[in-house]
Amino acid sequence: MESRTEQLLMLAELSMDAKAMNDAALADDLDEARFRVRLIVARAQEGGLELVAEAAEDIAVLLRDSGMEPLPGYGHAMLRLAKVLTP
């Protein structure tokens, strides 16, 4: 089991990735946002952070694949991820 310090460091790193994802979405760079959310999913799964991984997976589903228009609600899903990342 990871120590509390290690878990907090992982949450901080994931928060920075989430900020980069949000910034990309705001700049209408959805491919970068898709890339970032996939990183978040993978790192959260590796770290055993199931709630974080689930919240990020929801975003990935709503952003859809490259070249496709995202589905409504991805911004709300990004807010949910931010809340889950807050210790």
PDB file of N, CA, C and O in Angstrom:
ATOM      1  N   MET A   1       0.846  -1.184   0.000  1.00  0.00           N
ATOM      2  CA  MET A   1       0.000   0.000   0.000  1.00  0.00           C
ATOM      3  C   MET A   1       0.889   1.244   0.000  1.00  0.00           C
ATOM      4  O   MET A   1       1.903   1.296   0.697  1.00  0.00           O
ATOM      5  N   GLU A   2       0.499   2.235  -0.783  1.00  0.00           N
ATOM      6  CA  GLU A   2       1.265   3.473  -0.850  1.00  0.00           C
ATOM      7  C   GLU A   2       1.075   4.294   0.417  1.00  0.00           C
ATOM      8  O   GLU A   2       0.020   4.258   1.051  1.00  0.00           O
ATOM      9  N   SER A   3       2.113   5.030   0.769  1.00  0.00           N
ATOM     10  CA  SER A   3       1.999   5.914   1.918  1.00  0.00           C
ATOM     11  C   SER A   3       1.112   7.101   1.558  1.00  0.00           C
ATOM     12  O   SER A   3       0.855   7.377   0.386  1.00  0.00           O
ATOM     13  N   ARG A   4       0.666   7.771   2.564  1.00  0.00           N
ATOM     14  CA  ARG A   4      -0.184   8.952   2.360  1.00  0.00           C
ATOM     15  C   ARG A   4       0.560  10.004   1.538  1.00  0.00           C
ATOM     16  O   ARG A   4      -0.033  10.667   0.688  1.00  0.00           O
ATOM     17  N   THR A   5       1.860  10.153   1.795  1.00  0.00           N
ATOM     18  CA  THR A   5       2.662  11.127   1.053  1.00  0.00           C
ATOM     19  C   THR A   5       2.721  10.763  -0.426  1.00  0.00           C
ATOM     20  O   THR A   5       2.563  11.627  -1.289  1.00  0.00           O
ATOM     21  N   GLU A   6       2.949   9.478  -0.719  1.00  0.00           N
ATOM     22  CA  GLU A   6       2.990   9.035  -2.114  1.00  0.00           C
ATOM     23  C   GLU A   6       1.654   9.251  -2.804  1.00  0.00           C
ATOM     24  O   GLU A   6       1.607   9.648  -3.969  1.00  0.00           O
ATOM     25  N   GLN A   7       0.572   8.991  -2.089  1.00  0.00           N
ATOM     26  CA  GLN A   7      -0.754   9.184  -2.666  1.00  0.00           C
ATOM     27  C   GLN A   7      -1.006  10.663  -2.953  1.00  0.00           C
ATOM     28  O   GLN A   7      -1.560  11.006  -3.997  1.00  0.00           O
ATOM     29  N   LEU A   8      -0.606  11.534  -2.038  1.00  0.00           N
ATOM     30  CA  LEU A   8      -0.784  12.972  -2.254  1.00  0.00           C
ATOM     31  C   LEU A   8       0.051  13.465  -3.428  1.00  0.00           C
ATOM     32  O   LEU A   8      -0.400  14.315  -4.196  1.00  0.00           O
ATOM     33  N   LEU A   9       1.269  12.937  -3.575  1.00  0.00           N
ATOM     34  CA  LEU A   9       2.104  13.320  -4.712  1.00  0.00           C
ATOM     35  C   LEU A   9       1.469  12.872  -6.025  1.00  0.00           C
ATOM     36  O   LEU A   9       1.488  13.605  -7.014  1.00  0.00           O
ATOM     37  N   MET A  10       0.911  11.672  -6.027  1.00  0.00           N
ATOM     38  CA  MET A  10       0.249  11.186  -7.233  1.00  0.00           C
ATOM     39  C   MET A  10      -0.970  12.064  -7.561  1.00  0.00           C
ATOM     40  O   MET A  10      -1.194  12.404  -8.723  1.00  0.00           O
ATOM     41  N   LEU A  11      -1.743  12.424  -6.551  1.00  0.00           N
ATOM     42  CA  LEU A  11      -2.901  13.301  -6.780  1.00  0.00           C
ATOM     43  C   LEU A  11      -2.462  14.654  -7.318  1.00  0.00           C
ATOM     44  O   LEU A  11      -3.136  15.233  -8.170  1.00  0.00           O
ATOM     45  N   ALA A  12      -1.336  15.160  -6.826  1.00  0.00           N
ATOM     46  CA  ALA A  12      -0.820  16.445  -7.314  1.00  0.00           C
ATOM     47  C   ALA A  12      -0.416  16.332  -8.786  1.00  0.00           C
ATOM     48  O   ALA A  12      -0.708  17.227  -9.578  1.00  0.00           O
ATOM     49  N   GLU A  13       0.251  15.241  -9.152  1.00  0.00           N
ATOM     50  CA  GLU A  13       0.643  15.036 -10.546  1.00  0.00           C
ATOM     51  C   GLU A  13      -0.589  14.898 -11.445  1.00  0.00           C
ATOM     52  O   GLU A  13      -0.638  15.465 -12.537  1.00  0.00           O
ATOM     53  N   LEU A  14      -1.569  14.147 -10.980  1.00  0.00           N
ATOM     54  CA  LEU A  14      -2.793  13.981 -11.761  1.00  0.00           C
ATOM     55  C   LEU A  14      -3.548  15.307 -11.887  1.00  0.00           C
ATOM     56  O   LEU A  14      -4.180  15.572 -12.909  1.00  0.00           O
ATOM     57  N   SER A  15      -3.481  16.120 -10.862  1.00  0.00           N
ATOM     58  CA  SER A  15      -4.125  17.437 -10.913  1.00  0.00           C
ATOM     59  C   SER A  15      -3.462  18.326 -11.962  1.00  0.00           C
ATOM     60  O   SER A  15      -4.142  19.080 -12.659  1.00  0.00           O
ATOM     61  N   MET A  16      -2.145  18.240 -12.075  1.00  0.00           N
ATOM     62  CA  MET A  16      -1.444  19.020 -13.099  1.00  0.00           C
ATOM     63  C   MET A  16      -1.833  18.533 -14.495  1.00  0.00           C
ATOM     64  O   MET A  16      -2.019  19.339 -15.408  1.00  0.00           O
ATOM     65  N   ASP A  17      -1.955  17.215 -14.659  1.00  0.00           N
ATOM     66  CA  ASP A  17      -2.411  16.679 -15.943  1.00  0.00           C
ATOM     67  C   ASP A  17      -3.838  17.123 -16.242  1.00  0.00           C
ATOM     68  O   ASP A  17      -4.168  17.445 -17.383  1.00  0.00           O
ATOM     69  N   ALA A  18      -4.682  17.139 -15.215  1.00  0.00           N
ATOM     70  CA  ALA A  18      -6.072  17.567 -15.403  1.00  0.00           C
ATOM     71  C   ALA A  18      -6.134  19.044 -15.792  1.00  0.00           C
ATOM     72  O   ALA A  18      -6.950  19.435 -16.626  1.00  0.00           O
ATOM     73  N   LYS A  19      -5.273  19.859 -15.188  1.00  0.00           N
ATOM     74  CA  LYS A  19      -5.233  21.275 -15.558  1.00  0.00           C
ATOM     75  C   LYS A  19      -4.813  21.428 -17.021  1.00  0.00           C
ATOM     76  O   LYS A  19      -5.396  22.221 -17.760  1.00  0.00           O
ATOM     77  N   ALA A  20      -3.801  20.664 -17.431  1.00  0.00           N
ATOM     78  CA  ALA A  20      -3.356  20.719 -18.833  1.00  0.00           C
ATOM     79  C   ALA A  20      -4.480  20.263 -19.764  1.00  0.00           C
ATOM     80  O   ALA A  20      -4.664  20.829 -20.841  1.00  0.00           O
ATOM     81  N   MET A  21      -5.226  19.248 -19.352  1.00  0.00           N
ATOM     82  CA  MET A  21      -6.363  18.766 -20.141  1.00  0.00           C
ATOM     83  C   MET A  21      -7.417  19.863 -20.271  1.00  0.00           C
ATOM     84  O   MET A  21      -7.926  20.120 -21.362  1.00  0.00           O
ATOM     85  N   ASN A  22      -7.736  20.502 -19.158  1.00  0.00           N
ATOM     86  CA  ASN A  22      -8.741  21.570 -19.168  1.00  0.00           C
ATOM     87  C   ASN A  22      -8.289  22.750 -20.019  1.00  0.00           C
ATOM     88  O   ASN A  22      -9.074  23.306 -20.787  1.00  0.00           O
ATOM     89  N   ASP A  23      -7.016  23.131 -19.879  1.00  0.00           N
ATOM     90  CA  ASP A  23      -6.483  24.232 -20.683  1.00  0.00           C
ATOM     91  C   ASP A  23      -6.580  23.910 -22.176  1.00  0.00           C
ATOM     92  O   ASP A  23      -6.935  24.768 -22.986  1.00  0.00           O
ATOM     93  N   ALA A  24      -6.257  22.658 -22.528  1.00  0.00           N
ATOM     94  CA  ALA A  24      -6.334  22.245 -23.936  1.00  0.00           C
ATOM     95  C   ALA A  24      -7.775  22.311 -24.433  1.00  0.00           C
ATOM     96  O   ALA A  24      -8.029  22.775 -25.544  1.00  0.00           O
ATOM     97  N   ALA A  25      -8.704  21.853 -23.622  1.00  0.00           N
ATOM     98  CA  ALA A  25     -10.114  21.892 -24.035  1.00  0.00           C
ATOM     99  C   ALA A  25     -10.579  23.338 -24.223  1.00  0.00           C
ATOM    100  O   ALA A  25     -11.297  23.645 -25.175  1.00  0.00           O
ATOM    101  N   LEU A  26     -10.170  24.214 -23.319  1.00  0.00           N
ATOM    102  CA  LEU A  26     -10.550  25.619 -23.446  1.00  0.00           C
ATOM    103  C   LEU A  26      -9.946  26.262 -24.689  1.00  0.00           C
ATOM    104  O   LEU A  26     -10.537  27.173 -25.269  1.00  0.00           O
ATOM    105  N   ALA A  27      -8.773  25.791 -25.098  1.00  0.00           N
ATOM    106  CA  ALA A  27      -8.120  26.309 -26.301  1.00  0.00           C
ATOM    107  C   ALA A  27      -8.612  25.593 -27.562  1.00  0.00           C
ATOM    108  O   ALA A  27      -8.096  25.814 -28.657  1.00  0.00           O
ATOM    109  N   ASP A  28      -9.610  24.740 -27.389  1.00  0.00           N
ATOM    110  CA  ASP A  28     -10.200  23.968 -28.488  1.00  0.00           C
ATOM    111  C   ASP A  28      -9.194  23.006 -29.118  1.00  0.00           C
ATOM    112  O   ASP A  28      -9.283  22.686 -30.304  1.00  0.00           O
ATOM    113  N   ASP A  29      -8.242  22.554 -28.314  1.00  0.00           N
ATOM    114  CA  ASP A  29      -7.278  21.533 -28.735  1.00  0.00           C
ATOM    115  C   ASP A  29      -7.734  20.205 -28.134  1.00  0.00           C
ATOM    116  O   ASP A  29      -7.152  19.702 -27.173  1.00  0.00           O
ATOM    117  N   LEU A  30      -8.781  19.658 -28.724  1.00  0.00           N
ATOM    118  CA  LEU A  30      -9.399  18.471 -28.151  1.00  0.00           C
ATOM    119  C   LEU A  30      -8.513  17.235 -28.273  1.00  0.00           C
ATOM    120  O   LEU A  30      -8.625  16.322 -27.456  1.00  0.00           O
ATOM    121  N   ASP A  31      -7.647  17.186 -29.262  1.00  0.00           N
ATOM    122  CA  ASP A  31      -6.732  16.046 -29.348  1.00  0.00           C
ATOM    123  C   ASP A  31      -5.764  16.033 -28.162  1.00  0.00           C
ATOM    124  O   ASP A  31      -5.463  14.969 -27.621  1.00  0.00           O
ATOM    125  N   GLU A  32      -5.283  17.190 -27.765  1.00  0.00           N
ATOM    126  CA  GLU A  32      -4.420  17.271 -26.580  1.00  0.00           C
ATOM    127  C   GLU A  32      -5.212  16.901 -25.331  1.00  0.00           C
ATOM    128  O   GLU A  32      -4.697  16.197 -24.463  1.00  0.00           O
ATOM    129  N   ALA A  33      -6.442  17.360 -25.229  1.00  0.00           N
ATOM    130  CA  ALA A  33      -7.283  17.008 -24.082  1.00  0.00           C
ATOM    131  C   ALA A  33      -7.504  15.493 -24.031  1.00  0.00           C
ATOM    132  O   ALA A  33      -7.472  14.894 -22.956  1.00  0.00           O
ATOM    133  N   ARG A  34      -7.727  14.884 -25.183  1.00  0.00           N
ATOM    134  CA  ARG A  34      -7.912  13.425 -25.246  1.00  0.00           C
ATOM    135  C   ARG A  34      -6.634  12.701 -24.791  1.00  0.00           C
ATOM    136  O   ARG A  34      -6.699  11.725 -24.044  1.00  0.00           O
ATOM    137  N   PHE A  35      -5.490  13.185 -25.243  1.00  0.00           N
ATOM    138  CA  PHE A  35      -4.220  12.604 -24.841  1.00  0.00           C
ATOM    139  C   PHE A  35      -4.048  12.684 -23.325  1.00  0.00           C
ATOM    140  O   PHE A  35      -3.689  11.700 -22.678  1.00  0.00           O
ATOM    141  N   ARG A  36      -4.305  13.852 -22.776  1.00  0.00           N
ATOM    142  CA  ARG A  36      -4.131  14.055 -21.328  1.00  0.00           C
ATOM    143  C   ARG A  36      -5.071  13.179 -20.512  1.00  0.00           C
ATOM    144  O   ARG A  36      -4.675  12.625 -19.486  1.00  0.00           O
ATOM    145  N   VAL A  37      -6.316  13.053 -20.967  1.00  0.00           N
ATOM    146  CA  VAL A  37      -7.258  12.259 -20.178  1.00  0.00           C
ATOM    147  C   VAL A  37      -6.869  10.780 -20.211  1.00  0.00           C
ATOM    148  O   VAL A  37      -7.084  10.061 -19.235  1.00  0.00           O
ATOM    149  N   ARG A  38      -6.299  10.325 -21.327  1.00  0.00           N
ATOM    150  CA  ARG A  38      -5.834   8.927 -21.378  1.00  0.00           C
ATOM    151  C   ARG A  38      -4.672   8.710 -20.409  1.00  0.00           C
ATOM    152  O   ARG A  38      -4.572   7.657 -19.780  1.00  0.00           O
ATOM    153  N   LEU A  39      -3.794   9.709 -20.291  1.00  0.00           N
ATOM    154  CA  LEU A  39      -2.711   9.623 -19.307  1.00  0.00           C
ATOM    155  C   LEU A  39      -3.265   9.533 -17.890  1.00  0.00           C
ATOM    156  O   LEU A  39      -2.796   8.741 -17.072  1.00  0.00           O
ATOM    157  N   ILE A  40      -4.258  10.350 -17.619  1.00  0.00           N
ATOM    158  CA  ILE A  40      -4.855  10.363 -16.283  1.00  0.00           C
ATOM    159  C   ILE A  40      -5.478   9.009 -15.971  1.00  0.00           C
ATOM    160  O   ILE A  40      -5.295   8.478 -14.875  1.00  0.00           O
ATOM    161  N   VAL A  41      -6.204   8.454 -16.918  1.00  0.00           N
ATOM    162  CA  VAL A  41      -6.825   7.140 -16.701  1.00  0.00           C
ATOM    163  C   VAL A  41      -5.751   6.102 -16.382  1.00  0.00           C
ATOM    164  O   VAL A  41      -5.864   5.372 -15.398  1.00  0.00           O
ATOM    165  N   ALA A  42      -4.722   6.037 -17.204  1.00  0.00           N
ATOM    166  CA  ALA A  42      -3.676   5.026 -17.029  1.00  0.00           C
ATOM    167  C   ALA A  42      -2.958   5.187 -15.691  1.00  0.00           C
ATOM    168  O   ALA A  42      -2.746   4.205 -14.979  1.00  0.00           O
ATOM    169  N   ARG A  43      -2.586   6.407 -15.350  1.00  0.00           N
ATOM    170  CA  ARG A  43      -1.846   6.633 -14.100  1.00  0.00           C
ATOM    171  C   ARG A  43      -2.721   6.376 -12.885  1.00  0.00           C
ATOM    172  O   ARG A  43      -2.253   5.841 -11.880  1.00  0.00           O
ATOM    173  N   ALA A  44      -3.984   6.755 -12.973  1.00  0.00           N
ATOM    174  CA  ALA A  44      -4.888   6.513 -11.851  1.00  0.00           C
ATOM    175  C   ALA A  44      -5.115   5.016 -11.655  1.00  0.00           C
ATOM    176  O   ALA A  44      -5.164   4.538 -10.522  1.00  0.00           O
ATOM    177  N   GLN A  45      -5.253   4.283 -12.744  1.00  0.00           N
ATOM    178  CA  GLN A  45      -5.421   2.831 -12.631  1.00  0.00           C
ATOM    179  C   GLN A  45      -4.186   2.184 -12.032  1.00  0.00           C
ATOM    180  O   GLN A  45      -4.295   1.313 -11.168  1.00  0.00           O
ATOM    181  N   GLU A  46      -3.006   2.607 -12.490  1.00  0.00           N
ATOM    182  CA  GLU A  46      -1.749   2.077 -11.945  1.00  0.00           C
ATOM    183  C   GLU A  46      -1.629   2.343 -10.454  1.00  0.00           C
ATOM    184  O   GLU A  46      -1.111   1.514  -9.705  1.00  0.00           O
ATOM    185  N   GLY A  47      -2.111   3.505 -10.028  1.00  0.00           N
ATOM    186  CA  GLY A  47      -2.016   3.897  -8.625  1.00  0.00           C
ATOM    187  C   GLY A  47      -3.162   3.406  -7.757  1.00  0.00           C
ATOM    188  O   GLY A  47      -3.204   3.688  -6.559  1.00  0.00           O
ATOM    189  N   GLY A  48      -4.085   2.677  -8.354  1.00  0.00           N
ATOM    190  CA  GLY A  48      -5.208   2.155  -7.581  1.00  0.00           C
ATOM    191  C   GLY A  48      -6.225   3.208  -7.181  1.00  0.00           C
ATOM    192  O   GLY A  48      -6.969   3.021  -6.218  1.00  0.00           O
ATOM    193  N   LEU A  49      -6.264   4.312  -7.910  1.00  0.00           N
ATOM    194  CA  LEU A  49      -7.209   5.389  -7.614  1.00  0.00           C
ATOM    195  C   LEU A  49      -8.450   5.206  -8.494  1.00  0.00           C
ATOM    196  O   LEU A  49      -8.607   5.866  -9.521  1.00  0.00           O
ATOM    197  N   GLU A  50      -9.308   4.308  -8.070  1.00  0.00           N
ATOM    198  CA  GLU A  50     -10.455   3.904  -8.885  1.00  0.00           C
ATOM    199  C   GLU A  50     -11.412   5.048  -9.187  1.00  0.00           C
ATOM    200  O   GLU A  50     -11.875   5.177 -10.321  1.00  0.00           O
ATOM    201  N   LEU A  51     -11.718   5.880  -8.198  1.00  0.00           N
ATOM    202  CA  LEU A  51     -12.654   6.985  -8.430  1.00  0.00           C
ATOM    203  C   LEU A  51     -12.098   7.981  -9.440  1.00  0.00           C
ATOM    204  O   LEU A  51     -12.833   8.515 -10.270  1.00  0.00           O
ATOM    205  N   VAL A  52     -10.809   8.221  -9.363  1.00  0.00           N
ATOM    206  CA  VAL A  52     -10.161   9.133 -10.310  1.00  0.00           C
ATOM    207  C   VAL A  52     -10.202   8.520 -11.711  1.00  0.00           C
ATOM    208  O   VAL A  52     -10.540   9.196 -12.683  1.00  0.00           O
ATOM    209  N   ALA A  53      -9.860   7.251 -11.805  1.00  0.00           N
ATOM    210  CA  ALA A  53      -9.871   6.573 -13.104  1.00  0.00           C
ATOM    211  C   ALA A  53     -11.272   6.575 -13.708  1.00  0.00           C
ATOM    212  O   ALA A  53     -11.426   6.814 -14.906  1.00  0.00           O
ATOM    213  N   GLU A  54     -12.286   6.314 -12.902  1.00  0.00           N
ATOM    214  CA  GLU A  54     -13.667   6.300 -13.400  1.00  0.00           C
ATOM    215  C   GLU A  54     -14.091   7.679 -13.893  1.00  0.00           C
ATOM    216  O   GLU A  54     -14.716   7.800 -14.947  1.00  0.00           O
ATOM    217  N   ALA A  55     -13.753   8.717 -13.133  1.00  0.00           N
ATOM    218  CA  ALA A  55     -14.120  10.078 -13.532  1.00  0.00           C
ATOM    219  C   ALA A  55     -13.421  10.452 -14.839  1.00  0.00           C
ATOM    220  O   ALA A  55     -14.024  11.081 -15.708  1.00  0.00           O
ATOM    221  N   ALA A  56     -12.160  10.069 -14.978  1.00  0.00           N
ATOM    222  CA  ALA A  56     -11.414  10.374 -16.206  1.00  0.00           C
ATOM    223  C   ALA A  56     -11.955   9.562 -17.386  1.00  0.00           C
ATOM    224  O   ALA A  56     -12.027  10.069 -18.506  1.00  0.00           O
ATOM    225  N   GLU A  57     -12.329   8.324 -17.145  1.00  0.00           N
ATOM    226  CA  GLU A  57     -12.910   7.505 -18.216  1.00  0.00           C
ATOM    227  C   GLU A  57     -14.201   8.129 -18.743  1.00  0.00           C
ATOM    228  O   GLU A  57     -14.475   8.082 -19.943  1.00  0.00           O
ATOM    229  N   ASP A  58     -14.985   8.707 -17.848  1.00  0.00           N
ATOM    230  CA  ASP A  58     -16.215   9.389 -18.278  1.00  0.00           C
ATOM    231  C   ASP A  58     -15.883  10.524 -19.253  1.00  0.00           C
ATOM    232  O   ASP A  58     -16.581  10.721 -20.248  1.00  0.00           O
ATOM    233  N   ILE A  59     -14.823  11.258 -18.960  1.00  0.00           N
ATOM    234  CA  ILE A  59     -14.410  12.351 -19.840  1.00  0.00           C
ATOM    235  C   ILE A  59     -13.981  11.793 -21.192  1.00  0.00           C
ATOM    236  O   ILE A  59     -14.365  12.317 -22.238  1.00  0.00           O
ATOM    237  N   ALA A  60     -13.183  10.725 -21.165  1.00  0.00           N
ATOM    238  CA  ALA A  60     -12.700  10.120 -22.410  1.00  0.00           C
ATOM    239  C   ALA A  60     -13.861   9.688 -23.292  1.00  0.00           C
ATOM    240  O   ALA A  60     -13.819   9.877 -24.508  1.00  0.00           O
ATOM    241  N   VAL A  61     -14.890   9.113 -22.699  1.00  0.00           N
ATOM    242  CA  VAL A  61     -16.063   8.682 -23.469  1.00  0.00           C
ATOM    243  C   VAL A  61     -16.748   9.887 -24.105  1.00  0.00           C
ATOM    244  O   VAL A  61     -17.153   9.834 -25.266  1.00  0.00           O
ATOM    245  N   LEU A  62     -16.877  10.966 -23.349  1.00  0.00           N
ATOM    246  CA  LEU A  62     -17.567  12.150 -23.858  1.00  0.00           C
ATOM    247  C   LEU A  62     -16.744  12.910 -24.901  1.00  0.00           C
ATOM    248  O   LEU A  62     -17.307  13.511 -25.816  1.00  0.00           O
ATOM    249  N   LEU A  63     -15.420  12.885 -24.769  1.00  0.00           N
ATOM    250  CA  LEU A  63     -14.582  13.564 -25.762  1.00  0.00           C
ATOM    251  C   LEU A  63     -14.545  12.803 -27.085  1.00  0.00           C
ATOM    252  O   LEU A  63     -14.316  13.387 -28.145  1.00  0.00           O
ATOM    253  N   ARG A  64     -14.772  11.507 -27.008  1.00  0.00           N
ATOM    254  CA  ARG A  64     -14.792  10.632 -28.184  1.00  0.00           C
ATOM    255  C   ARG A  64     -13.431  10.582 -28.860  1.00  0.00           C
ATOM    256  O   ARG A  64     -12.455  11.115 -28.331  1.00  0.00           O
ATOM    257  N   ASP A  65     -13.359   9.959 -30.003  1.00  0.00           N
ATOM    258  CA  ASP A  65     -12.096   9.783 -30.720  1.00  0.00           C
ATOM    259  C   ASP A  65     -11.723  11.036 -31.507  1.00  0.00           C
ATOM    260  O   ASP A  65     -12.557  11.902 -31.773  1.00  0.00           O
ATOM    261  N   SER A  66     -10.459  11.103 -31.865  1.00  0.00           N
ATOM    262  CA  SER A  66      -9.954  12.211 -32.656  1.00  0.00           C
ATOM    263  C   SER A  66     -10.770  12.378 -33.929  1.00  0.00           C
ATOM    264  O   SER A  66     -11.123  11.401 -34.590  1.00  0.00           O
ATOM    265  N   GLY A  67     -11.063  13.624 -34.260  1.00  0.00           N
ATOM    266  CA  GLY A  67     -11.834  13.930 -35.463  1.00  0.00           C
ATOM    267  C   GLY A  67     -13.340  13.911 -35.251  1.00  0.00           C
ATOM    268  O   GLY A  67     -14.096  14.288 -36.146  1.00  0.00           O
ATOM    269  N   MET A  68     -13.779  13.481 -34.087  1.00  0.00           N
ATOM    270  CA  MET A  68     -15.211  13.439 -33.787  1.00  0.00           C
ATOM    271  C   MET A  68     -15.564  14.599 -32.858  1.00  0.00           C
ATOM    272  O   MET A  68     -14.756  15.017 -32.028  1.00  0.00           O
ATOM    273  N   GLU A  69     -16.766  15.102 -33.012  1.00  0.00           N
ATOM    274  CA  GLU A  69     -17.250  16.138 -32.099  1.00  0.00           C
ATOM    275  C   GLU A  69     -17.497  15.517 -30.723  1.00  0.00           C
ATOM    276  O   GLU A  69     -18.060  14.426 -30.629  1.00  0.00           O
ATOM    277  N   PRO A  70     -17.083  16.197 -29.664  1.00  0.00           N
ATOM    278  CA  PRO A  70     -17.348  15.652 -28.325  1.00  0.00           C
ATOM    279  C   PRO A  70     -18.840  15.706 -28.013  1.00  0.00           C
ATOM    280  O   PRO A  70     -19.590  16.505 -28.573  1.00  0.00           O
ATOM    281  N   LEU A  71     -19.236  14.836 -27.108  1.00  0.00           N
ATOM    282  CA  LEU A  71     -20.622  14.823 -26.672  1.00  0.00           C
ATOM    283  C   LEU A  71     -20.833  15.904 -25.611  1.00  0.00           C
ATOM    284  O   LEU A  71     -19.894  16.280 -24.909  1.00  0.00           O
ATOM    285  N   PRO A  72     -22.062  16.400 -25.497  1.00  0.00           N
ATOM    286  CA  PRO A  72     -22.344  17.396 -24.460  1.00  0.00           C
ATOM    287  C   PRO A  72     -22.056  16.822 -23.069  1.00  0.00           C
ATOM    288  O   PRO A  72     -22.258  15.635 -22.813  1.00  0.00           O
ATOM    289  N   GLY A  73     -21.589  17.681 -22.198  1.00  0.00           N
ATOM    290  CA  GLY A  73     -21.376  17.293 -20.809  1.00  0.00           C
ATOM    291  C   GLY A  73     -19.930  17.031 -20.431  1.00  0.00           C
ATOM    292  O   GLY A  73     -19.644  16.715 -19.276  1.00  0.00           O
ATOM    293  N   TYR A  74     -19.002  17.155 -21.392  1.00  0.00           N
ATOM    294  CA  TYR A  74     -17.620  16.859 -21.029  1.00  0.00           C
ATOM    295  C   TYR A  74     -17.062  17.895 -20.048  1.00  0.00           C
ATOM    296  O   TYR A  74     -16.207  17.567 -19.225  1.00  0.00           O
ATOM    297  N   GLY A  75     -17.530  19.118 -20.126  1.00  0.00           N
ATOM    298  CA  GLY A  75     -17.084  20.132 -19.170  1.00  0.00           C
ATOM    299  C   GLY A  75     -17.520  19.791 -17.755  1.00  0.00           C
ATOM    300  O   GLY A  75     -16.751  19.942 -16.805  1.00  0.00           O
ATOM    301  N   HIS A  76     -18.743  19.335 -17.621  1.00  0.00           N
ATOM    302  CA  HIS A  76     -19.252  18.928 -16.305  1.00  0.00           C
ATOM    303  C   HIS A  76     -18.447  17.739 -15.781  1.00  0.00           C
ATOM    304  O   HIS A  76     -18.141  17.667 -14.591  1.00  0.00           O
ATOM    305  N   ALA A  77     -18.106  16.808 -16.674  1.00  0.00           N
ATOM    306  CA  ALA A  77     -17.305  15.651 -16.277  1.00  0.00           C
ATOM    307  C   ALA A  77     -15.918  16.089 -15.815  1.00  0.00           C
ATOM    308  O   ALA A  77     -15.350  15.491 -14.901  1.00  0.00           O
ATOM    309  N   MET A  78     -15.370  17.134 -16.445  1.00  0.00           N
ATOM    310  CA  MET A  78     -14.067  17.654 -16.029  1.00  0.00           C
ATOM    311  C   MET A  78     -14.153  18.256 -14.623  1.00  0.00           C
ATOM    312  O   MET A  78     -13.226  18.118 -13.825  1.00  0.00           O
ATOM    313  N   LEU A  79     -15.257  18.916 -14.333  1.00  0.00           N
ATOM    314  CA  LEU A  79     -15.452  19.450 -12.974  1.00  0.00           C
ATOM    315  C   LEU A  79     -15.546  18.325 -11.949  1.00  0.00           C
ATOM    316  O   LEU A  79     -15.024  18.440 -10.841  1.00  0.00           O
ATOM    317  N   ARG A  80     -16.216  17.238 -12.327  1.00  0.00           N
ATOM    318  CA  ARG A  80     -16.323  16.080 -11.429  1.00  0.00           C
ATOM    319  C   ARG A  80     -14.933  15.516 -11.135  1.00  0.00           C
ATOM    320  O   ARG A  80     -14.628  15.173  -9.993  1.00  0.00           O
ATOM    321  N   LEU A  81     -14.094  15.423 -12.166  1.00  0.00           N
ATOM    322  CA  LEU A  81     -12.728  14.934 -11.952  1.00  0.00           C
ATOM    323  C   LEU A  81     -11.982  15.845 -10.991  1.00  0.00           C
ATOM    324  O   LEU A  81     -11.274  15.367 -10.105  1.00  0.00           O
ATOM    325  N   ALA A  82     -12.133  17.148 -11.159  1.00  0.00           N
ATOM    326  CA  ALA A  82     -11.458  18.094 -10.257  1.00  0.00           C
ATOM    327  C   ALA A  82     -11.882  17.861  -8.807  1.00  0.00           C
ATOM    328  O   ALA A  82     -11.052  17.917  -7.900  1.00  0.00           O
ATOM    329  N   LYS A  83     -13.149  17.604  -8.594  1.00  0.00           N
ATOM    330  CA  LYS A  83     -13.635  17.349  -7.231  1.00  0.00           C
ATOM    331  C   LYS A  83     -13.079  16.053  -6.674  1.00  0.00           C
ATOM    332  O   LYS A  83     -12.754  15.979  -5.490  1.00  0.00           O
ATOM    333  N   VAL A  84     -12.965  15.023  -7.515  1.00  0.00           N
ATOM    334  CA  VAL A  84     -12.428  13.746  -7.068  1.00  0.00           C
ATOM    335  C   VAL A  84     -10.949  13.869  -6.740  1.00  0.00           C
ATOM    336  O   VAL A  84     -10.456  13.178  -5.848  1.00  0.00           O
ATOM    337  N   LEU A  85     -10.235  14.737  -7.447  1.00  0.00           N
ATOM    338  CA  LEU A  85      -8.806  14.913  -7.216  1.00  0.00           C
ATOM    339  C   LEU A  85      -8.496  15.737  -5.967  1.00  0.00           C
ATOM    340  O   LEU A  85      -7.357  15.744  -5.501  1.00  0.00           O
ATOM    341  N   THR A  86      -9.470  16.412  -5.435  1.00  0.00           N
ATOM    342  CA  THR A  86      -9.252  17.253  -4.264  1.00  0.00           C
ATOM    343  C   THR A  86      -9.301  16.398  -3.006  1.00  0.00           C
ATOM    344  O   THR A  86     -10.348  15.851  -2.660  1.00  0.00           O
ATOM    345  N   PRO A  87      -8.158  16.282  -2.318  1.00  0.00           N
ATOM    346  CA  PRO A  87      -8.122  15.422  -1.107  1.00  0.00           C
ATOM    347  C   PRO A  87      -8.900  16.023   0.049  1.00  0.00           C
ATOM    348  O   PRO A  87      -8.965  15.428   1.125  1.00  0.00           O
TER     349      PRO A  87
END
